[in-house]
Amino acid sequence: MARFIYSLAVLALLPWAVLHLLWRARRQPEYLRHWRERFGYFDAVPCPGLVCREFRFAGRQSGIPGAQSEPAPTIWLHAVSVGETRAAQPLVAALRERFPGHRILFTHMTPTGRATSEALFGDSVERTYLPYDTPWAMRRFLRHFRPEFGLIMETELWPNLIAACRTEEVPLCLVNARLSERSARRYAKFPALTRGALQGLTGVGAQTAGDAARLEALGALRITITGNIKFDVAAPAGQIELGRAFRSGWGDRPVWLAASTREGEEALILDAWRKSGGAKVMRSGSPLRDGAGALRVPDIPLDAQVTPLLVLVPRHPQRFDEVARLATERGFSMQRRSEKSVIHARTGVLIGDSMGEMFAWYASADVAFIGGSLLDFGSQNLIEAAACGTPILIGPSTRNFAEAAREAIACGAARSVRDADDLVRQVNALLANAEMRQAMSAAGRAFAERHRGATARTLEMITPAGR
């Protein structure tokens, strides 16, 4: 009954969904594309291959009747947007190694997620939008692509999708699963619907013991603590090289990065930075990175005064123009990455209006602030910065990476800031202290290294029998 009422609610909201797409398309025209896919209609040729005959989950086997395997069976991976798609990189590599004869299908919910999979994987994977969660659309999706098994990255619970997978005998796992206390309280308001969805999953790979406990309390079964796959994302050599190229073009100025900032945060950061005077700092040297990505300190006089460069990289590309205006309105001399021009010595703010270059931004920065943590967005991913050895500053809102943030602060890889003014104070202090930055860099690399291995544990959990 709970899912029936839910389905009626989804059906009633479909007109709103259309209006929402049109509204979002004002700033991001890509929302006008591929509408048929969102309602369960696909133009692509269906992928060959039916469901596997047997599926092993964490050492347990469950018989799943199905047809004999056919050439090029499909592994389906759902990554709602940018973060989940980027996090899937090591898992995709591992799946290709384990299942060389399979094709991989990505599903997304946002144009930026889709664009990210295009940038990362090109034509080596297929991609489509996941339909809205109506029973008939989900049935059409599964019968069209016929996945052998499905993996949902992090926490996307769609009751009708999960029910359709059970009906069509498609094993479906929730991998790299995280669930904050806040999200758990929201799911708990619909206990029957949530419990039914979670118990319909073949298995769950949770990031942490806390995530596992919250998921179990809501009704999840067959939970394995696998760790966070994002720790296994390696910084591409090309991105590190691009970061070095960025830095060489900026000269010996200190550089601090505000990465993946969210709406409202940029204005706070720019106001605090302007109030500090764009902060000329006394420093003992500014670290650059050598060919291996390690820090080195150039020979700069101890009493040198320089004006740091602030690099602002908004999380969402549809906000690039807005953030550029914010910087200009506050009197900063501003340039944009998309101009691909020489960064002038007088430039105070560089807008990182590009996609797929976050590792390069981290590799080029002396200090990085993690966006989404200054206001109540729960924080963006701090793990990439740690892996690059970039000293981290993070705000008070960290629920999306709560355990990682706590551990990074405890081991000295990161520092917590209270607000924008405190952020600027700590930026200035770190830019003036190369020794402290080097200590934080080493701690960050060690922190990232300690937590690797989640991909292998996840693959072990989901591997079909007989392979």
C-alpha positions as a Markdown table, in Angstrom:
| # | Residue | x | y | z |
|---|---|---|---|---|
| 1 | Met | 0.0 | 0.0 | 0.0 |
| 2 | Ala | 2.8 | 2.4 | 0.8 |
| 3 | Arg | 4.4 | 2.0 | -2.6 |
| 4 | Phe | 1.0 | 2.4 | -4.3 |
| 5 | Ile | 0.4 | 5.7 | -2.6 |
| 6 | Tyr | 4.0 | 6.7 | -3.4 |
| 7 | Ser | 3.4 | 5.9 | -7.1 |
| 8 | Leu | 0.3 | 8.0 | -7.2 |
| 9 | Ala | 2.3 | 10.9 | -5.7 |
| 10 | Val | 5.0 | 10.5 | -8.3 |
| 11 | Leu | 2.4 | 10.5 | -11.1 |
| 12 | Ala | 0.8 | 13.6 | -9.7 |
| 13 | Leu | 4.2 | 15.4 | -9.6 |
| 14 | Leu | 5.1 | 14.6 | -13.2 |
| 15 | Pro | 3.7 | 17.9 | -14.5 |
| 16 | Trp | 5.8 | 19.7 | -11.9 |
| 17 | Ala | 8.8 | 17.7 | -13.1 |
| 18 | Val | 8.3 | 19.1 | -16.6 |
| 19 | Leu | 8.0 | 22.7 | -15.3 |
| 20 | His | 11.2 | 22.0 | -13.2 |
| 21 | Leu | 13.1 | 21.0 | -16.3 |
| 22 | Leu | 12.0 | 24.1 | -18.1 |
| 23 | Trp | 12.9 | 26.3 | -15.1 |
| 24 | Arg | 16.4 | 24.7 | -14.9 |
| 25 | Ala | 16.8 | 25.1 | -18.6 |
| 26 | Arg | 16.8 | 28.9 | -18.3 |
| 27 | Arg | 20.3 | 28.7 | -16.9 |
| 28 | Gln | 21.4 | 25.3 | -18.2 |
| 29 | Pro | 19.9 | 24.6 | -21.6 |
| 30 | Glu | 21.0 | 20.9 | -21.5 |
| 31 | Tyr | 17.9 | 20.3 | -19.3 |
| 32 | Leu | 15.9 | 20.5 | -22.6 |
| 33 | Arg | 17.6 | 17.5 | -24.1 |
| 34 | His | 16.8 | 13.8 | -23.8 |
| 35 | Trp | 13.3 | 14.2 | -22.3 |
| 36 | Arg | 12.1 | 10.9 | -23.7 |
| 37 | Glu | 14.6 | 9.1 | -21.6 |
| 38 | Arg | 13.3 | 10.7 | -18.4 |
| 39 | Phe | 9.9 | 9.1 | -19.1 |
| 40 | Gly | 11.3 | 5.7 | -20.0 |
| 41 | Tyr | 11.5 | 5.8 | -23.8 |
| 42 | Phe | 14.9 | 5.1 | -25.4 |
| 43 | Asp | 16.2 | 5.4 | -29.0 |
| 44 | Ala | 19.3 | 3.4 | -28.5 |
| 45 | Val | 19.5 | -0.2 | -29.6 |
| 46 | Pro | 18.8 | -2.4 | -26.5 |
| 47 | Cys | 21.9 | -4.0 | -25.0 |
| 48 | Pro | 22.2 | -7.7 | -25.5 |
| 49 | Gly | 22.4 | -10.0 | -22.5 |
| 50 | Leu | 19.9 | -11.1 | -19.9 |
| 51 | Val | 20.2 | -11.4 | -16.1 |
| 52 | Cys | 22.7 | -13.7 | -14.7 |
| 53 | Arg | 21.6 | -17.1 | -13.6 |
| 54 | Glu | 23.2 | -16.9 | -10.1 |
| 55 | Phe | 24.5 | -14.0 | -8.0 |
| 56 | Arg | 26.8 | -14.2 | -5.0 |
| 57 | Phe | 26.6 | -11.5 | -2.4 |
| 58 | Ala | 29.2 | -11.3 | 0.3 |
| 59 | Gly | 29.8 | -15.1 | 0.3 |
| 60 | Arg | 26.1 | -16.0 | 0.1 |
| 61 | Gln | 24.5 | -17.3 | -3.0 |
| 62 | Ser | 20.9 | -16.8 | -4.1 |
| 63 | Gly | 19.5 | -18.5 | -7.2 |
| 64 | Ile | 18.1 | -16.1 | -9.7 |
| 65 | Pro | 16.5 | -17.8 | -12.7 |
| 66 | Gly | 17.3 | -16.2 | -16.1 |
| 67 | Ala | 18.2 | -16.9 | -19.6 |
| 68 | Gln | 21.5 | -18.2 | -20.8 |
| 69 | Ser | 24.1 | -15.5 | -21.1 |
| 70 | Glu | 24.5 | -13.8 | -24.4 |
| 71 | Pro | 27.4 | -11.8 | -25.9 |
| 72 | Ala | 28.2 | -8.4 | -24.3 |
| 73 | Pro | 26.0 | -8.5 | -21.2 |
| 74 | Thr | 25.5 | -5.1 | -19.5 |
| 75 | Ile | 26.6 | -3.9 | -16.1 |
| 76 | Trp | 24.4 | -0.9 | -15.1 |
| 77 | Leu | 25.8 | 1.8 | -12.8 |
| 78 | His | 23.7 | 4.7 | -11.6 |
| 79 | Ala | 25.5 | 7.9 | -10.6 |
| 80 | Val | 23.1 | 10.7 | -10.1 |
| 81 | Ser | 25.4 | 13.7 | -10.7 |
| 82 | Val | 29.1 | 14.9 | -10.8 |
| 83 | Gly | 30.4 | 13.6 | -7.5 |
| 84 | Glu | 29.0 | 10.1 | -7.9 |
| 85 | Thr | 30.2 | 9.9 | -11.4 |
| 86 | Arg | 33.8 | 10.9 | -10.5 |
| 87 | Ala | 33.7 | 8.5 | -7.5 |
| 88 | Ala | 32.8 | 5.7 | -9.9 |
| 89 | Gln | 36.1 | 5.9 | -11.8 |
| 90 | Pro | 38.0 | 3.2 | -9.8 |
| 91 | Leu | 35.0 | 1.0 | -9.7 |
| 92 | Val | 34.6 | 1.2 | -13.5 |
| 93 | Ala | 38.2 | 0.3 | -14.0 |
| 94 | Ala | 37.8 | -2.7 | -11.6 |
| 95 | Leu | 34.6 | -3.9 | -13.3 |
| 96 | Arg | 36.3 | -3.7 | -16.7 |
| 97 | Glu | 39.2 | -5.8 | -15.5 |
| 98 | Arg | 36.9 | -8.4 | -13.8 |
| 99 | Phe | 34.3 | -8.5 | -16.6 |
| 100 | Pro | 36.2 | -7.7 | -19.8 |
| 101 | Gly | 33.3 | -9.0 | -22.0 |
| 102 | His | 30.7 | -6.7 | -20.5 |
| 103 | Arg | 29.6 | -3.3 | -21.5 |
| 104 | Ile | 28.9 | -0.6 | -19.0 |
| 105 | Leu | 25.7 | 1.6 | -18.9 |
| 106 | Phe | 25.7 | 4.8 | -16.8 |
| 107 | Thr | 22.5 | 6.4 | -15.8 |
| 108 | His | 22.3 | 9.9 | -14.4 |
| 109 | Met | 19.8 | 12.5 | -13.2 |
| 110 | Thr | 21.6 | 15.7 | -14.1 |
| 111 | Pro | 23.2 | 17.1 | -17.3 |
| 112 | Thr | 26.4 | 17.8 | -15.4 |
| 113 | Gly | 26.5 | 14.2 | -14.3 |
| 114 | Arg | 26.1 | 13.1 | -17.9 |
| 115 | Ala | 28.7 | 15.5 | -19.1 |
| 116 | Thr | 31.1 | 14.3 | -16.5 |
| 117 | Ser | 30.7 | 10.7 | -17.7 |
| 118 | Glu | 31.3 | 11.8 | -21.2 |
| 119 | Ala | 34.5 | 13.6 | -20.2 |
| 120 | Leu | 35.8 | 10.7 | -18.1 |
| 121 | Phe | 34.8 | 7.7 | -20.2 |
| 122 | Gly | 33.9 | 9.0 | -23.7 |
| 123 | Asp | 32.4 | 6.4 | -25.9 |
| 124 | Ser | 33.7 | 3.5 | -23.8 |
| 125 | Val | 30.5 | 3.5 | -21.8 |
| 126 | Glu | 26.8 | 4.0 | -22.7 |
| 127 | Arg | 24.8 | 6.6 | -20.9 |
| 128 | Thr | 21.2 | 7.6 | -20.4 |
| 129 | Tyr | 19.0 | 9.4 | -17.9 |
| 130 | Leu | 17.3 | 7.2 | -15.3 |
| 131 | Pro | 13.5 | 7.7 | -15.8 |
| 132 | Tyr | 11.3 | 9.2 | -13.2 |
| 133 | Asp | 10.3 | 6.6 | -10.7 |
| 134 | Thr | 7.0 | 5.3 | -12.1 |
| 135 | Pro | 6.4 | 1.5 | -12.3 |
| 136 | Trp | 5.9 | 1.5 | -16.0 |
| 137 | Ala | 8.9 | 3.7 | -16.9 |
| 138 | Met | 11.2 | 1.6 | -14.7 |
| 139 | Arg | 9.9 | -1.6 | -16.3 |
| 140 | Arg | 10.6 | -0.2 | -19.8 |
| 141 | Phe | 14.1 | 0.8 | -18.7 |
| 142 | Leu | 15.0 | -2.6 | -17.5 |
| 143 | Arg | 13.5 | -4.5 | -20.4 |
| 144 | His | 15.2 | -2.2 | -22.9 |
| 145 | Phe | 18.7 | -2.4 | -21.6 |
| 146 | Arg | 18.5 | -5.8 | -19.8 |
| 147 | Pro | 21.3 | -5.3 | -17.3 |
| 148 | Glu | 22.9 | -8.3 | -15.8 |
| 149 | Phe | 23.1 | -6.5 | -12.5 |
| 150 | Gly | 22.9 | -2.9 | -11.3 |
| 151 | Leu | 24.9 | -0.7 | -8.9 |
| 152 | Ile | 23.6 | 2.5 | -7.3 |
| 153 | Met | 26.3 | 4.8 | -6.2 |
| 154 | Glu | 25.9 | 6.3 | -2.7 |
| 155 | Thr | 22.2 | 6.7 | -1.6 |
| 156 | Glu | 19.5 | 6.9 | -4.2 |
| 157 | Leu | 16.5 | 5.0 | -3.1 |
| 158 | Trp | 13.8 | 4.7 | -5.8 |
| 159 | Pro | 11.1 | 2.3 | -4.5 |
| 160 | Asn | 9.6 | 1.5 | -7.9 |
| 161 | Leu | 13.0 | 1.0 | -9.5 |
| 162 | Ile | 13.9 | -1.5 | -6.8 |
| 163 | Ala | 10.6 | -3.3 | -7.1 |
| 164 | Ala | 11.0 | -3.5 | -10.8 |
| 165 | Cys | 14.5 | -5.0 | -10.4 |
| 166 | Arg | 13.0 | -7.7 | -8.2 |
| 167 | Thr | 10.3 | -8.5 | -10.7 |
| 168 | Glu | 12.7 | -8.6 | -13.6 |
| 169 | Glu | 15.2 | -10.5 | -11.6 |
| 170 | Val | 18.0 | -8.0 | -11.8 |
| 171 | Pro | 20.3 | -8.0 | -8.8 |
| 172 | Leu | 20.7 | -4.5 | -7.5 |
| 173 | Cys | 23.2 | -3.3 | -4.9 |
| 174 | Leu | 23.7 | 0.0 | -3.2 |
| 175 | Val | 27.4 | 0.7 | -3.2 |
| 176 | Asn | 29.6 | 3.3 | -1.5 |
| 177 | Ala | 26.4 | 4.0 | 0.5 |
| 178 | Arg | 26.3 | 6.9 | 2.9 |
| 179 | Leu | 23.4 | 8.1 | 5.0 |
| 180 | Ser | 23.7 | 11.1 | 7.3 |
| 181 | Glu | 21.7 | 11.4 | 10.5 |
| 182 | Arg | 19.7 | 14.2 | 8.9 |
| 183 | Ser | 18.8 | 12.0 | 5.8 |
| 184 | Ala | 18.1 | 9.0 | 8.1 |
| 185 | Arg | 15.5 | 11.1 | 10.0 |
| 186 | Arg | 13.8 | 12.1 | 6.7 |
| 187 | Tyr | 13.7 | 8.5 | 5.5 |
| 188 | Ala | 12.3 | 7.4 | 8.9 |
| 189 | Lys | 9.2 | 9.5 | 8.3 |
| 190 | Phe | 8.2 | 6.9 | 5.7 |
| 191 | Pro | 9.1 | 3.7 | 7.5 |
| 192 | Ala | 7.1 | 1.2 | 5.4 |
| 193 | Leu | 8.2 | 2.6 | 2.0 |
| 194 | Thr | 11.8 | 2.9 | 3.1 |
| 195 | Arg | 12.0 | -0.5 | 4.7 |
| 196 | Gly | 10.5 | -2.1 | 1.6 |
| 197 | Ala | 13.0 | -0.4 | -0.7 |
| 198 | Leu | 16.0 | -1.2 | 1.4 |
| 199 | Gln | 15.0 | -4.9 | 1.8 |
| 200 | Gly | 14.5 | -5.2 | -1.9 |
| 201 | Leu | 18.2 | -4.6 | -2.5 |
| 202 | Thr | 20.5 | -7.5 | -3.1 |
| 203 | Gly | 23.1 | -6.0 | -0.9 |
| 204 | Val | 24.5 | -2.8 | 0.6 |
| 205 | Gly | 28.1 | -1.7 | 0.7 |
| 206 | Ala | 28.3 | 1.1 | 3.4 |
| 207 | Gln | 31.1 | 3.6 | 3.7 |
| 208 | Thr | 31.3 | 3.5 | 7.5 |
| 209 | Ala | 30.0 | 1.7 | 10.5 |
| 210 | Gly | 27.8 | 4.7 | 11.3 |
| 211 | Asp | 26.3 | 4.6 | 7.8 |
| 212 | Ala | 25.7 | 0.9 | 8.2 |
| 213 | Ala | 24.0 | 1.3 | 11.5 |
| 214 | Arg | 21.6 | 4.0 | 10.2 |
| 215 | Leu | 20.8 | 1.9 | 7.1 |
| 216 | Glu | 20.2 | -1.2 | 9.3 |
| 217 | Ala | 17.9 | 0.8 | 11.6 |
| 218 | Leu | 15.8 | 1.7 | 8.6 |
| 219 | Gly | 15.5 | -1.9 | 7.5 |
| 220 | Ala | 18.5 | -2.7 | 5.2 |
| 221 | Leu | 19.7 | -6.3 | 5.1 |
| 222 | Arg | 23.0 | -7.9 | 3.9 |
| 223 | Ile | 25.2 | -4.9 | 4.8 |
| 224 | Thr | 28.9 | -4.9 | 4.3 |
| 225 | Ile | 31.2 | -2.1 | 5.4 |
| 226 | Thr | 33.4 | -1.5 | 2.4 |
| 227 | Gly | 34.8 | 2.0 | 3.0 |
| 228 | Asn | 34.7 | 5.0 | 0.7 |
| 229 | Ile | 35.5 | 4.4 | -3.0 |
| 230 | Lys | 36.5 | 8.0 | -3.3 |
| 231 | Phe | 39.7 | 7.3 | -1.6 |
| 232 | Asp | 40.7 | 5.1 | -4.5 |
| 233 | Val | 40.3 | 7.8 | -7.1 |
| 234 | Ala | 43.9 | 8.5 | -8.3 |
| 235 | Ala | 45.0 | 12.0 | -9.4 |
| 236 | Pro | 45.5 | 11.7 | -13.2 |
| 237 | Ala | 49.1 | 12.5 | -14.2 |
| 238 | Gly | 47.7 | 14.8 | -16.9 |
| 239 | Gln | 45.8 | 16.8 | -14.3 |
| 240 | Ile | 48.9 | 17.1 | -12.0 |
| 241 | Glu | 50.9 | 18.3 | -15.0 |
| 242 | Leu | 48.1 | 20.8 | -15.9 |
| 243 | Gly | 48.2 | 22.1 | -12.3 |
| 244 | Arg | 52.0 | 22.7 | -12.6 |
| 245 | Ala | 51.4 | 24.6 | -15.8 |
| 246 | Phe | 48.8 | 26.7 | -14.1 |
| 247 | Arg | 51.2 | 27.5 | -11.3 |
| 248 | Ser | 54.1 | 28.3 | -13.5 |
| 249 | Gly | 51.9 | 30.8 | -15.3 |
| 250 | Trp | 51.0 | 32.6 | -12.1 |
| 251 | Gly | 54.5 | 33.2 | -11.0 |
| 252 | Asp | 55.6 | 33.1 | -7.3 |
| 253 | Arg | 52.3 | 34.4 | -5.9 |
| 254 | Pro | 50.7 | 32.4 | -3.1 |
| 255 | Val | 47.5 | 30.8 | -4.3 |
| 256 | Trp | 44.5 | 29.7 | -2.3 |
| 257 | Leu | 41.6 | 27.8 | -3.8 |
| 258 | Ala | 37.9 | 27.9 | -2.9 |
| 259 | Ala | 36.8 | 24.6 | -4.4 |
| 260 | Ser | 33.3 | 23.5 | -5.4 |
| 261 | Thr | 31.6 | 26.5 | -3.7 |
| 262 | Arg | 27.8 | 26.6 | -3.4 |
| 263 | Glu | 25.3 | 29.4 | -3.7 |
| 264 | Gly | 25.8 | 32.0 | -1.1 |
| 265 | Glu | 29.3 | 31.0 | -0.1 |
| 266 | Glu | 31.1 | 33.0 | -2.8 |
| 267 | Ala | 29.7 | 36.3 | -1.6 |
| 268 | Leu | 30.7 | 35.5 | 2.0 |
| 269 | Ile | 34.2 | 34.6 | 0.9 |
| 270 | Leu | 34.7 | 37.5 | -1.4 |
| 271 | Asp | 33.4 | 40.0 | 1.2 |
| 272 | Ala | 35.8 | 38.6 | 3.9 |
| 273 | Trp | 38.7 | 38.5 | 1.4 |
| 274 | Arg | 38.0 | 42.1 | 0.4 |
| 275 | Lys | 37.7 | 43.2 | 4.1 |
| 276 | Ser | 41.2 | 41.7 | 4.7 |
| 277 | Gly | 42.5 | 43.8 | 1.9 |
| 278 | Gly | 43.1 | 40.9 | -0.5 |
| 279 | Ala | 45.7 | 40.2 | 2.1 |
| 280 | Lys | 49.3 | 40.8 | 1.3 |
| 281 | Val | 51.1 | 38.2 | 3.4 |
| 282 | Met | 54.6 | 37.9 | 4.9 |
| 283 | Arg | 55.9 | 34.5 | 4.0 |
| 284 | Ser | 58.8 | 32.2 | 4.3 |
| 285 | Gly | 58.2 | 30.7 | 0.9 |
| 286 | Ser | 55.4 | 29.5 | -1.2 |
| 287 | Pro | 55.3 | 25.8 | -2.1 |
| 288 | Leu | 55.2 | 24.7 | -5.7 |
| 289 | Arg | 55.0 | 21.1 | -6.8 |
| 290 | Asp | 57.6 | 19.1 | -8.5 |
| 291 | Gly | 57.1 | 16.5 | -11.2 |
| 292 | Ala | 56.0 | 13.9 | -8.6 |
| 293 | Gly | 53.4 | 16.3 | -7.1 |
| 294 | Ala | 55.5 | 16.9 | -4.0 |
| 295 | Leu | 55.9 | 20.3 | -2.4 |
| 296 | Arg | 59.0 | 22.3 | -2.9 |
| 297 | Val | 59.7 | 25.8 | -1.5 |
| 298 | Pro | 61.3 | 28.4 | -3.8 |
| 299 | Asp | 64.0 | 30.7 | -2.6 |
| 300 | Ile | 62.0 | 33.8 | -1.6 |
| 301 | Pro | 63.1 | 36.4 | 0.9 |
| 302 | Leu | 61.6 | 36.1 | 4.4 |
| 303 | Asp | 60.4 | 39.6 | 4.3 |
| 304 | Ala | 58.7 | 39.4 | 0.9 |
| 305 | Gln | 55.2 | 40.8 | 0.7 |
| 306 | Val | 53.0 | 39.4 | -2.1 |
| 307 | Thr | 49.3 | 39.5 | -2.9 |
| 308 | Pro | 47.8 | 36.0 | -3.0 |
| 309 | Leu | 45.6 | 34.9 | -5.9 |
| 310 | Leu | 42.2 | 33.6 | -5.0 |
| 311 | Val | 40.9 | 30.8 | -7.3 |
| 312 | Leu | 37.1 | 30.4 | -7.1 |
| 313 | Val | 35.7 | 27.2 | -8.6 |
| 314 | Pro | 31.8 | 27.1 | -8.3 |
| 315 | Arg | 30.3 | 23.6 | -7.9 |
| 316 | His | 27.7 | 24.1 | -10.7 |
| 317 | Pro | 28.6 | 25.4 | -14.1 |
| 318 | Gln | 25.3 | 27.3 | -14.5 |
| 319 | Arg | 26.6 | 29.7 | -11.8 |
| 320 | Phe | 29.9 | 30.6 | -13.4 |
| 321 | Asp | 28.7 | 33.9 | -14.8 |
| 322 | Glu | 26.9 | 34.8 | -11.5 |
| 323 | Val | 30.1 | 34.2 | -9.5 |
| 324 | Ala | 32.2 | 36.2 | -12.0 |
| 325 | Arg | 29.8 | 39.1 | -11.5 |
| 326 | Leu | 30.0 | 38.8 | -7.7 |
| 327 | Ala | 33.8 | 39.3 | -7.9 |
| 328 | Thr | 33.6 | 42.2 | -10.3 |
| 329 | Glu | 30.9 | 44.0 | -8.3 |
| 330 | Arg | 33.2 | 43.9 | -5.3 |
| 331 | Gly | 36.0 | 45.6 | -7.1 |
| 332 | Phe | 38.3 | 42.6 | -7.7 |
| 333 | Ser | 40.4 | 42.4 | -10.8 |
| 334 | Met | 39.0 | 39.2 | -12.2 |
| 335 | Gln | 39.8 | 36.7 | -14.9 |
| 336 | Arg | 38.3 | 33.5 | -16.0 |
| 337 | Arg | 39.9 | 30.1 | -16.9 |
| 338 | Ser | 37.7 | 29.9 | -20.0 |
| 339 | Glu | 39.5 | 33.0 | -21.4 |
| 340 | Lys | 42.7 | 30.9 | -21.6 |
| 341 | Ser | 44.8 | 34.1 | -21.3 |
| 342 | Val | 47.8 | 35.0 | -19.2 |
| 343 | Ile | 46.9 | 35.7 | -15.6 |
| 344 | His | 48.1 | 39.2 | -14.8 |
| 345 | Ala | 49.9 | 40.1 | -11.7 |
| 346 | Arg | 47.2 | 42.6 | -10.8 |
| 347 | Thr | 44.4 | 39.9 | -11.0 |
| 348 | Gly | 43.0 | 39.2 | -7.6 |
| 349 | Val | 40.4 | 36.5 | -8.4 |
| 350 | Leu | 40.5 | 33.7 | -11.0 |
| 351 | Ile | 37.2 | 32.0 | -11.7 |
| 352 | Gly | 37.7 | 28.3 | -12.5 |
| 353 | Asp | 34.9 | 28.1 | -15.0 |
| 354 | Ser | 35.9 | 24.7 | -16.4 |
| 355 | Met | 34.7 | 21.1 | -15.9 |
| 356 | Gly | 36.9 | 18.1 | -15.1 |
| 357 | Glu | 39.9 | 20.0 | -13.8 |
| 358 | Met | 39.5 | 19.8 | -10.1 |
| 359 | Phe | 42.6 | 17.8 | -9.5 |
| 360 | Ala | 44.6 | 20.4 | -11.5 |
| 361 | Trp | 43.2 | 23.2 | -9.3 |
| 362 | Tyr | 44.2 | 21.3 | -6.1 |
| 363 | Ala | 47.6 | 20.5 | -7.5 |
| 364 | Ser | 48.2 | 24.2 | -8.2 |
| 365 | Ala | 47.0 | 25.6 | -4.9 |
| 366 | Asp | 48.9 | 26.2 | -1.6 |
| 367 | Val | 45.8 | 25.9 | 0.5 |
| 368 | Ala | 42.3 | 24.7 | -0.4 |
| 369 | Phe | 38.9 | 25.5 | 1.2 |
| 370 | Ile | 36.3 | 22.8 | 0.6 |
| 371 | Gly | 33.0 | 24.4 | -0.6 |
| 372 | Gly | 29.6 | 23.4 | 0.6 |
| 373 | Ser | 30.9 | 23.5 | 4.2 |
| 374 | Leu | 30.6 | 27.2 | 5.0 |
| 375 | Leu | 26.8 | 27.1 | 4.7 |
| 376 | Asp | 24.5 | 24.2 | 5.4 |
| 377 | Phe | 25.2 | 22.0 | 2.3 |
| 378 | Gly | 27.0 | 19.2 | 4.1 |
| 379 | Ser | 30.4 | 19.8 | 2.3 |
| 380 | Gln | 31.8 | 18.7 | -1.0 |
| 381 | Asn | 34.5 | 16.1 | -1.3 |
| 382 | Leu | 37.7 | 16.8 | 0.7 |
| 383 | Ile | 39.4 | 13.5 | -0.3 |
| 384 | Glu | 40.8 | 14.7 | -3.6 |
| 385 | Ala | 42.5 | 17.6 | -2.0 |
| 386 | Ala | 44.1 | 15.3 | 0.6 |
| 387 | Ala | 45.3 | 12.9 | -2.1 |
| 388 | Cys | 47.0 | 15.8 | -3.9 |
| 389 | Gly | 48.7 | 16.8 | -0.7 |
| 390 | Thr | 46.9 | 20.2 | -0.5 |
| 391 | Pro | 46.4 | 21.6 | 3.0 |
| 392 | Ile | 42.6 | 21.7 | 3.7 |
| 393 | Leu | 40.3 | 24.2 | 5.4 |
| 394 | Ile | 36.8 | 23.1 | 5.9 |
| 395 | Gly | 33.7 | 24.8 | 7.4 |
| 396 | Pro | 31.3 | 23.6 | 10.0 |
| 397 | Ser | 28.8 | 21.8 | 7.7 |
| 398 | Thr | 30.4 | 18.4 | 7.0 |
| 399 | Arg | 27.5 | 15.8 | 7.3 |
| 400 | Asn | 28.2 | 14.4 | 3.8 |
| 401 | Phe | 31.8 | 13.6 | 4.7 |
| 402 | Ala | 31.4 | 13.6 | 8.5 |
| 403 | Glu | 33.8 | 10.8 | 9.3 |
| 404 | Ala | 36.4 | 11.7 | 6.7 |
| 405 | Ala | 36.4 | 15.3 | 7.9 |
| 406 | Arg | 36.8 | 14.3 | 11.5 |
| 407 | Glu | 39.7 | 12.0 | 10.7 |
| 408 | Ala | 41.4 | 14.6 | 8.4 |
| 409 | Ile | 41.2 | 17.2 | 11.1 |
| 410 | Ala | 42.4 | 14.8 | 13.8 |
| 411 | Cys | 45.5 | 13.7 | 11.8 |
| 412 | Gly | 46.5 | 17.2 | 10.8 |
| 413 | Ala | 45.5 | 17.1 | 7.1 |
| 414 | Ala | 42.7 | 19.7 | 7.6 |
| 415 | Arg | 41.7 | 22.5 | 9.8 |
| 416 | Ser | 38.2 | 23.6 | 10.7 |
| 417 | Val | 37.0 | 27.2 | 10.2 |
| 418 | Arg | 33.9 | 28.8 | 11.9 |
| 419 | Asp | 32.9 | 31.3 | 9.2 |
| 420 | Ala | 34.2 | 33.3 | 6.3 |
| 421 | Asp | 36.3 | 35.7 | 8.4 |
| 422 | Asp | 37.9 | 32.8 | 10.2 |
| 423 | Leu | 38.6 | 31.2 | 6.9 |
| 424 | Val | 40.5 | 34.3 | 5.6 |
| 425 | Arg | 42.4 | 34.5 | 8.9 |
| 426 | Gln | 43.5 | 30.9 | 8.6 |
| 427 | Val | 44.3 | 31.2 | 4.9 |
| 428 | Asn | 46.6 | 34.1 | 5.6 |
| 429 | Ala | 48.3 | 32.2 | 8.5 |
| 430 | Leu | 48.9 | 29.2 | 6.3 |
| 431 | Leu | 50.1 | 31.1 | 3.4 |
| 432 | Ala | 52.7 | 32.7 | 5.7 |
| 433 | Asn | 53.9 | 29.4 | 7.1 |
| 434 | Ala | 55.4 | 27.0 | 4.5 |
| 435 | Glu | 56.5 | 24.6 | 7.3 |
| 436 | Met | 52.9 | 24.2 | 8.5 |
| 437 | Arg | 51.7 | 23.7 | 4.9 |
| 438 | Gln | 54.2 | 21.0 | 4.3 |
| 439 | Ala | 53.2 | 19.2 | 7.5 |
| 440 | Met | 49.5 | 19.3 | 6.5 |
| 441 | Ser | 50.4 | 18.1 | 2.9 |
| 442 | Ala | 52.2 | 15.1 | 4.2 |
| 443 | Ala | 49.4 | 14.3 | 6.6 |
| 444 | Gly | 46.8 | 14.5 | 3.8 |
| 445 | Arg | 48.7 | 12.1 | 1.6 |
| 446 | Ala | 49.1 | 9.6 | 4.4 |
| 447 | Phe | 45.4 | 10.0 | 5.4 |
| 448 | Ala | 44.3 | 9.3 | 1.8 |
| 449 | Glu | 46.6 | 6.3 | 1.5 |
| 450 | Arg | 45.4 | 4.7 | 4.7 |
| 451 | His | 41.8 | 4.5 | 3.5 |
| 452 | Arg | 42.3 | 3.0 | 0.1 |
| 453 | Gly | 40.9 | -0.4 | -0.8 |
| 454 | Ala | 37.2 | 0.2 | -0.8 |
| 455 | Thr | 36.9 | -0.7 | -4.6 |
| 456 | Ala | 38.3 | -4.2 | -4.1 |
| 457 | Arg | 36.0 | -4.8 | -1.1 |
| 458 | Thr | 33.0 | -3.6 | -3.1 |
| 459 | Leu | 33.9 | -5.8 | -6.1 |
| 460 | Glu | 34.2 | -8.8 | -3.8 |
| 461 | Met | 30.7 | -8.0 | -2.5 |
| 462 | Ile | 29.0 | -7.8 | -5.9 |
| 463 | Thr | 30.9 | -10.4 | -8.0 |
| 464 | Pro | 28.5 | -12.8 | -9.7 |
| 465 | Ala | 29.2 | -16.5 | -9.0 |
| 466 | Gly | 31.5 | -18.5 | -11.2 |
| 467 | Arg | 33.8 | -15.6 | -12.2 |
